[in-house]
């Protein structure tokens, strides 16, 4: 009798122990599965942030999936480029990811206020700074190693408005050939009025390239740097070194712009 009781007790303890191990095993597998599927979102500010494999690195409005556990992110400079298949958002921004490839900006259709005139060397474009959604930027960041069509214009100017459809086509046609179109609106109102007018005009005309507006003080400095800008539209064609290759005063047709840009890219 004692032996039967003893055997039953041992068997009960064995079943209880087995059940405990099964429970622990299920939990362990569940946690492992969650850990494998889980991704952490790392919000990056102006500092270096270590990230782990499969982390999601987010610098609004851009998200990157980390494929290299040694990657570090730094929004203060650009040191590398990101492959297209690793971009999980449509737009990119100022960000450094080491040991990967290309980073690019996408300011198409955006409008910004110039907050500081920087200038440049004689015969080259004038640099300036502005703020986007992630902080201070410079024009030179956006157009580095690019051909540039720099168009001074005004929403109040009929010839300027007339050539905008052609410029929109040039942005589409030559964008993948490293052309960036920059519009600088020489508006005549107050700073607040100028921003509102430009944003409204760009939206209504579905303009696909970035445009800037500025205070009267900065506008005076632009005029002086570019030889007075006696008339708008005035367009500067700029090579990849930043050198001004051609100055065009007055409106241009689509065919004229295309021919000029083909010549610029051939050089």
N, C-alpha and C positions, 0 to 999 in steps of 0.2 A: 504493500500500500504506500509506504513511504517512498519507494522507488518510483512508483507511478506519479505520485505528487511531485517528486523532484524532477522527473523527466518533463512533466507538463509545464512546470515552472521554467525550466531551462528553455523549452520550446517557445513559450510566451515571450521570454526575454529576447530570444533570437529574432522572433518576428518583429518585436518592438524596435530592436536595434536595426534590423533590415529596413524597416519603414523610415527610420530616422535618416539613414544613409541615402535612401531614395529621395527624400524630401530635400536634403542638402544638395544632392546631385542635380535635381530639377532646378533649384534656385541658382546654382552655379552656372548651369547652362543658359538659363534665362538672362542672368547678369552678363555672361560672356556675349550672348547674342545682342543685348542692348548696347554693350560697350562697342561691339563691332559696327553696329548700325549708326550709333550716335555720332554726331558732329558738333563740335563746339564753335560758336560764333565769336570771333575775336574782333572787337572794335578797335581800330588803330587810330591813335592821335599822333602828334608830332614827336614820337619817340620810337625807339626800336622795340619791337615786341617779338618774343620767341613764340613760335607756333608749332603745333604737333601735326603728325600725319593725319589727314582727313579733316583737319580743322577747316572751318569756313572763315576766310579773312574778309571782313567787310569794311570798306571805306566808301561810305555813301556817295553816289548811288551804285557802287560797284561791288561785286562779290567774287572772290576767287576761291577755288578749291585747292587746298594744299596737297601737292603730290610728292613733296620732298620734306622729310621731317626736320631737316636742317635749315629750312627757309627762315629768314628773318625779314620783317616788313618795316619799312621806314618811310613815312610820308614826306620827309623833308627834301629828298633828292630822288633822282631816277638813275639807277645803276644798271638795270637790265630790262629785258623785254619779256612779255608773256605770250605763249603760244595761243592761237585762236581757240583751240579745243579746250583750253583750261579756263576760258572766260565764261562765266555763267550769268553775266548781265550784259545788256546791250552797250552800255557806255563805260568808258574807262576814265581814270583820273590820275592825279599826281601820286604815285606810289612806287616804292622800291621793293622789288622782290629779287633777292640774290639767287644766282644759279638757275635762272629761267630765262626765257627770251621775251618778247616785246610789250612795252607799255605805250599806249597812245592816248591822246585826248580826243574827246568828241564834244565840241562846242557848237555843232551845227544848229543853226536856227536860234541860238541864244543871244541875249543882249546883256552887256555889262557896262558899268561905269568905270572910266579910267580914273584911278585915284592918285597916280603919281607919274609924271613925265620923267623918263630916265635919259633918253637921247642915245647918241651913238657916234661912230666915226663918220667923217665926211664921206659922202658917196654911198653910205649904208643906211638901212632903215633905222628909225628911232624906236628904241625899246620903251615900254611903259608897263606899269603894274595895274592889276585889278583884282577884285575878290570874286572867286566863284563860291560854290556851296561849301567847299572844304578849306577856304582860307585864301591867303595872298598868292597870286600867280603873276608871272611875267609873260608878255607876248613871246619873248624869245624861247620860253619853255615849249610853247605850242608849235612854233614854226621852225624849230631847230632842224636843220638838214632837209628843209622843204623848199619848193618853189612857192612864191607868194604873189597873188594878185591883190594889191592893197588899194582899195577904192575909197577915196574921199567923196562924200556925197551929202545930200540933205533931203529930208522928206518933203521939203517945200520946193524942191528944184525939179521942174518938168523933165529936162534932159536926163537927170539922174534916175528918175523913176522909169523913164522910157528904156534905159539899158539894163534894168534889173533882171528882166526875164532872160536876157542873154547871159548875164553873170551867173544866174542860177544854173543854167545849162552847163556853163564852164565848170562850176563846182562839181556837178555830177559827172561830166565827161572826163575831167582830168584829176579827180580826187585820187584815184588809184595809181596815178602817175606822179604822186607826191606833191600835187598842187593844193595849197590852202588859200581860200579866199577870205580876206579880212575887210570888213566895211567899217569906216569911221564916219559917223554922222555928224556933220557940222551944223547942229541945230541952233536956233536963234532965240529960244525962250529961256526960262529959268531952268535950273538943273532938274527940278522935279517935273516940270512940263516936258523937258527934252526926253527924259527917261520914259515917261508915259507915252509920248508921241511915237518914239522909236519902237517900243514894245508892241504897241497897237499896230503900227505899220508892218512890222516884220511878221506878226501873226496873220494879218489879213492877206498879205502877199505871199505867204508860205515861203519865206526866204530860208534857204537851207545852209547859210553860212553865218559865221559869228559877226556881230556888229557891236561897236563901242560908241559911247557918247561921253561927253566930258564937260567940265566947268568952263566958263569963259576964259579963266586964267590959263588953264591947260591948253585950251584951243589956241590961244595966242602963241604959246610955245611950239605947238605943232606947226602952225603957219610959218613961224620964223625958221624952224628947222628945215622945212620942205620948200624953202624959197618963196614964201608968201602965199602960196595956194590962191592965186588971184581969181580962179574960177573953179567951180565944181560942175560936173564931175571931173576929178583928176585922178588918174590911176597910175600906180607904180608897179612895174614888173620886177621882181626881185629873185635872184638866183639862190642856190642852196648855201652860199657863203654869207648871205645877207646883203649882198651888193645890189644896188639899184641899177638895172640894166636898161630900162626904158621908162620914160615919163610920157603919159598920154593925157592931153588936155581936151576935154569935150567927150560927148557920148560916142559909143562904139556899137557896131552891129555884132550879131552873133558870129558872122563870118570873119569880121576883123579881129575880134577877140581870139577866135580859134587859131587863126594864122599867127598872131603874135605869140600865143602860148606855145604853139608847136615850135616856133623859132627859139623861144626861151629854153624849152626842154631839150632841144637838139644841141645847144651850146655845150 
